[in-house]
Amino acid sequence: MSIGVIVDVFAIFFGGLIGAFSQDRIPEKLKVALPMIFAACAFSLGTNLIVKVVNLPPVVLALILGTVIGELLDIEDRLRNVSKKLQAKLQTGKAKTDEKAVEGFITILVLFSASANVFIGSLYEGITGDATILFIKSILDFFTAMIFATTIGYSVMFIGIPLLVIGSTLFSLASLIMPYLSDVMIADFAAGGGIITLLVGIRMMELKKVPVANTLPSILLTVPLSYLWTLIFG
């Protein structure tokens, strides 16, 4: 079992619990200011990952094809419905579902459970036993979950569930997957994750309602397209 994934799941759970419980005690200006800081961190992390790219064309192609698939599957709308149902169960007594809370739920769901750090960190721990990447992610996720829970509510606590499934699966398969991944493929994969992280930052700052969830299939396409590109043009 991945220690890093478990720590991250608990960080999200308790961060969400503390934030939701104390939402009336945290000053409004912090609720507004800190998400902007988290967005800036997402920009910084995304940029840091993108500059490591080796083959940009397959990354761009993966993002385009993945987004087409995501749009056809309506991943964003499906997650929105899940968020609404979850909030309806947890926030009884409210006249209607808070649309801003639904948008926030989807944003941090992608950030917590489908970022490049989840994939790289889980695989890296599975091979080396070193959970440092996931421990660093846990610290960031704790505070992010806490602040977002002040507006979204207790539903934030449950975002750790898909993270547990994805991270544990990658950790278990690490010894099978990693031998087939070259440094180039890993760098291109990280760059693809960096672009998605940038989109999350844009959505956090409410600059544009980017359907980040619909870009998720590109994660599965980046590595094979990077491999084919290197095979043909490398």
C-alpha positions in Angstrom: 0.0 0.0 0.0 1.3 3.5 -0.9 2.1 5.5 2.2 2.2 8.7 0.2 -1.3 8.2 -1.3 -2.8 7.4 2.1 -1.2 10.5 3.7 -2.5 12.6 0.8 -6.0 11.1 1.2 -6.1 11.9 4.9 -4.7 15.4 4.3 -7.6 16.1 1.9 -10.1 14.5 4.3 -9.0 16.5 7.4 -8.4 19.6 5.5 -11.9 19.4 4.1 -13.3 18.6 7.5 -11.6 21.5 9.2 -12.5 24.0 6.5 -16.2 23.0 6.3 -16.5 23.0 10.2 -14.9 26.4 10.5 -16.3 28.1 7.4 -18.2 30.7 9.4 -15.0 31.4 11.5 -12.6 32.1 8.6 -12.6 35.8 7.4 -14.2 36.3 4.0 -11.1 38.1 2.7 -9.1 34.9 3.3 -11.6 32.9 1.4 -11.1 35.2 -1.5 -7.4 35.8 -1.3 -6.0 32.3 -0.7 -7.6 30.6 -3.8 -5.8 33.3 -5.8 -2.5 32.1 -4.2 -3.3 28.5 -4.9 -4.1 29.5 -8.5 -0.7 31.2 -8.7 0.9 28.0 -7.4 -0.9 26.0 -10.0 0.5 28.4 -12.7 4.0 28.0 -11.3 3.8 24.2 -11.0 2.3 23.9 -14.5 5.0 26.1 -16.0 7.7 24.2 -14.2 6.4 20.9 -15.7 5.9 22.3 -19.2 9.5 23.6 -19.6 10.8 20.0 -19.2 9.0 18.9 -22.4 11.2 17.1 -25.0 8.6 16.5 -27.7 5.9 19.2 -27.7 3.9 18.0 -30.8 2.7 14.7 -29.3 1.8 16.5 -26.1 -0.3 19.0 -28.0 -1.9 16.2 -30.1 -2.7 14.2 -27.0 -4.4 17.3 -25.4 -6.5 18.0 -28.5 -7.6 14.3 -29.0 -8.1 13.8 -25.3 -10.3 16.9 -25.1 -12.4 15.7 -28.0 -12.9 12.4 -26.3 -13.7 14.2 -23.0 -16.3 16.4 -24.7 -18.0 13.5 -26.5 -18.2 11.6 -23.2 -19.4 14.7 -21.3 -17.0 14.1 -18.4 -17.5 17.6 -17.0 -21.3 17.3 -17.0 -21.1 13.9 -15.4 -18.9 15.1 -12.6 -21.1 18.2 -12.2 -24.1 15.8 -11.6 -22.1 13.8 -9.1 -21.2 17.0 -7.3 -24.8 18.2 -7.2 -26.1 14.9 -5.8 -23.3 14.8 -3.2 -24.0 18.3 -2.1 -27.7 17.7 -1.9 -27.1 14.8 0.5 -24.6 16.8 2.6 -26.3 20.2 2.6 -29.9 19.5 3.4 -32.2 22.4 4.0 -30.8 24.6 1.3 -33.2 25.8 -1.4 -30.9 25.0 -4.3 -27.4 23.7 -5.1 -24.7 26.4 -5.1 -23.4 26.4 -8.7 -20.1 28.0 -7.6 -19.6 25.2 -5.2 -20.2 22.7 -8.0 -17.6 24.4 -10.2 -15.1 24.5 -7.3 -15.7 20.8 -6.6 -14.8 19.8 -10.2 -11.7 22.1 -10.2 -10.1 20.6 -7.1 -11.2 17.1 -8.1 -9.0 17.4 -11.1 -6.2 19.1 -9.2 -6.2 16.5 -6.4 -6.8 13.3 -8.3 -5.7 13.7 -11.9 -2.6 15.9 -11.7 0.8 14.9 -13.0 2.1 14.7 -9.4 -0.4 11.9 -8.6 0.8 9.8 -11.5 4.5 10.5 -11.2 4.5 10.4 -7.4 2.6 7.1 -7.2 4.8 5.4 -9.8 8.0 6.8 -8.3 7.1 5.5 -4.8 6.1 2.2 -6.2 9.6 1.8 -7.7 11.8 3.4 -5.2 9.8 3.5 -2.0 10.3 7.3 -1.8 7.0 9.1 -1.2 8.5 12.6 -1.1 6.6 13.9 -4.1 3.3 12.8 -2.6 4.2 14.1 0.8 4.8 17.6 -0.7 1.5 17.3 -2.6 -0.2 16.3 0.7 0.8 19.6 2.4 -0.5 21.7 -0.5 -3.7 19.6 -0.7 -4.4 20.0 3.0 -4.5 23.8 2.9 -6.2 23.8 -0.5 -9.0 21.5 0.7 -9.4 23.5 3.9 -9.9 26.8 2.1 -12.1 25.4 -0.6 -14.2 23.6 2.0 -15.2 27.0 3.5 -17.2 27.6 0.4 -17.9 24.1 -1.0 -18.6 22.3 2.3 -18.1 18.8 3.4 -18.2 17.3 -0.1 -14.4 18.2 -0.3 -13.7 15.4 2.1 -14.8 12.8 -0.5 -12.4 13.9 -3.2 -9.8 11.7 -1.7 -11.7 8.6 -2.8 -10.8 8.8 -6.6 -7.2 9.8 -5.5 -7.0 6.6 -3.4 -8.2 4.4 -6.3 -5.9 6.1 -8.9 -2.8 6.4 -6.7 -3.1 2.9 -5.3 -3.5 1.4 -8.7 -0.5 3.2 -10.1 1.6 2.3 -7.1 0.7 -1.4 -7.5 1.5 -1.4 -11.3 4.6 0.7 -10.9 7.0 -2.3 -11.3 5.3 -3.2 -14.5 4.9 0.2 -16.0 8.1 2.1 -15.2 10.6 -0.2 -17.1 8.8 0.8 -20.3 8.9 4.5 -19.7 11.9 6.4 -20.9 13.0 9.8 -19.5 11.6 11.4 -22.7 8.2 9.9 -22.2 8.1 10.9 -18.5 9.1 14.4 -19.4 6.4 14.7 -22.1 3.8 13.2 -19.8 4.7 15.7 -17.1 4.4 18.6 -19.6 0.9 17.4 -20.5 0.0 17.4 -16.9 1.5 20.8 -16.6 -0.8 22.2 -19.3 -3.8 20.8 -17.4 -2.5 22.3 -14.2 -2.3 25.7 -15.9 -5.9 25.3 -17.0 -6.9 24.5 -13.4 -5.1 27.7 -12.3 -7.1 29.7 -14.9 -10.3 28.2 -13.6 -9.4 28.9 -10.0 -8.9 32.5 -10.8 -12.3 32.5 -12.6 -10.6 34.0 -15.7 -12.4 31.5 -17.9 -14.7 28.6 -17.3 -12.3 26.0 -18.7 -13.8 22.5 -18.9 -10.7 20.9 -17.3 -12.4 17.6 -16.6 -12.9 17.1 -20.3 -9.1 17.2 -20.9 -8.5 14.2 -18.6 -8.4 11.6 -21.4 -5.3 13.3 -22.7 -3.4 11.9 -19.7 -3.8 8.4 -21.2 -2.7 9.5 -24.7 0.4 11.4 -23.9 2.8 8.5 -23.2 1.9 6.3 -26.3 2.0 9.4 -28.6 5.3 10.4 -27.2 6.6 6.9 -27.8 5.4 6.9 -31.4 6.9 10.3 -32.0 10.3 9.3 -30.7 10.1 6.1 -32.7 9.3 7.9 -36.0 11.2 11.1 -35.6 13.7 10.4 -32.8 
